Amino acid sequence: MPLKTLQKICNRCRRDLAPDGDIFEVQEAIHISFLTGYASVFGDCNHVHGLFCQHCLHELLGPYLRTEPLQDDQIQANTP
């Protein structure tokens, strides 16, 4: 039986993030997934998840995120 392909679409703008699409969009997609605790603003004991393209993440959180270049030792550590 063939594996079911999961549809990957940005939850905000509906941009297609499928692996057979733009490889750079796929690589830059951000998946958020976490479990909530007691008295969370997301509700008690819920699973919160979302998939966002880089453009939506930048628009929504860009003003609140810091970006800085990697140091040489960080680049080497992230290179297979």
C-alpha positions in Angstrom: 0.0 0.0 0.0 1.5 3.4 -0.9 2.3 5.9 1.8 -0.3 8.7 2.2 1.2 12.0 1.3 0.5 14.6 3.9 -0.9 17.9 2.5 1.4 20.8 3.6 -0.3 24.1 3.3 0.4 27.3 5.3 -2.4 27.7 7.8 -2.4 31.4 7.2 -2.0 32.2 3.5 -2.7 28.7 2.1 0.6 28.6 0.2 1.4 25.1 -1.0 4.4 23.7 0.9 4.4 20.3 -0.7 7.8 18.6 -1.2 7.4 18.6 -5.0 6.9 22.4 -5.0 9.5 25.1 -4.4 12.3 23.4 -2.4 13.2 26.6 -0.6 9.7 27.2 0.6 9.6 23.6 1.9 13.0 24.1 3.7 11.9 27.3 5.3 8.4 26.2 6.5 7.9 26.4 10.3 5.9 23.8 12.1 4.7 24.7 15.6 3.5 21.9 17.9 3.2 21.9 21.6 1.0 20.6 24.4 -0.7 23.1 26.7 -0.8 22.9 30.5 -3.3 24.0 33.1 -4.7 27.5 32.7 -3.1 28.0 29.3 -4.5 30.7 27.0 -4.9 27.9 24.5 -7.0 25.9 26.8 -6.2 23.2 29.3 -4.3 20.1 28.0 -4.7 20.8 24.3 -2.4 20.0 21.4 -1.6 23.2 19.5 -0.1 22.9 16.1 0.3 25.0 12.9 2.3 25.1 9.7 3.5 28.5 8.4 5.4 29.6 5.4 8.4 31.8 5.9 6.6 34.8 4.6 3.7 34.6 7.1 6.1 33.9 9.9 8.1 36.9 9.0 5.0 39.1 8.7 3.5 37.9 12.0 6.6 37.5 14.2 9.4 39.3 12.3 9.3 42.5 14.5 9.8 40.3 17.6 12.5 38.0 16.4 16.2 38.6 16.4 18.4 37.5 13.5 22.2 37.2 13.7 24.8 35.5 11.5 26.1 32.1 12.5 29.6 31.9 13.8 32.1 29.6 12.0 31.9 26.9 14.8 28.0 26.9 14.5 28.2 26.5 10.7 30.5 23.5 11.1 28.3 21.9 13.8 25.3 22.2 11.4 27.1 20.8 8.4 26.6 17.0 7.8 
